[in-house]
Amino acid sequence: MKHTARDLAKSLLKIIRENPDKASSAVSRFLEFCKARHLAYLLPNIVNCFEKEVENIKKDETLKIFARFKPSDQILKNIKEMAGANADVDVEITEDKDIIGGFVALYKNKVIDASLKNNLKLLKNKLINA
């Protein structure tokens, strides 16, 4: 079986995320695995792939908010609740002058479009289809 650095990094990350309290022993066992299979030459690439995977996870777990103006702390708290995010989640706010009012939030695979433009579109569709 051919092992790639990316697959090995993903496997290690999965094991660590499933058992974070046993991360140290998981890494030790992983290194033993690599040594036994003569894969030590892949370790620098595995580390690079591991770091990229961690960055991708962090991006997916960052709450991204697009709004005309920076939301207040209370509105930010409400957006986090709507998105199902923890209170301490990383937040990236982008001021978007194309948004007249409201906001668009992205978190994991969820999109919350609470923009004025979208709400007006939904109202129009309701009125037309009523």
Phi, psi and omega in degrees: 000131180270127179257132175257154180301321181295315179296319179294319178296316179298320179295315179298316180298318179299315179298316181294319180292327179286328181225070185298332180287346180247025184299318182298314179290328178296317179295318178299315179294324178297316179296321176298318178301312181298319180294315182296329183262009180058045181249010183302329179297340180275350187305316178300319178290324178297317179299315179299314180295321179300313180298320179295319179296319178297318178298317179297318178296317180298320177298316180295330183264013175264131177280116180256127182237130176247122182208160179293320180232157178296127180289151178292168180300320180293318178294320177300318178298317179295320179296317178301316179297315179300321183280347182079027182263153175291159180296332183261016181294147175293137181237134177239115182253127178242123177281119184241109183290347177282343178272117183289317180201162181082207183201166170234128181239142176236128178212122185054241180253023184250136176242127175245109180256093179253033179281154179299319180301315180293320179295322177293321177297317178295319178296317178301313179297322178295317181293322180290320184269005182280000000 
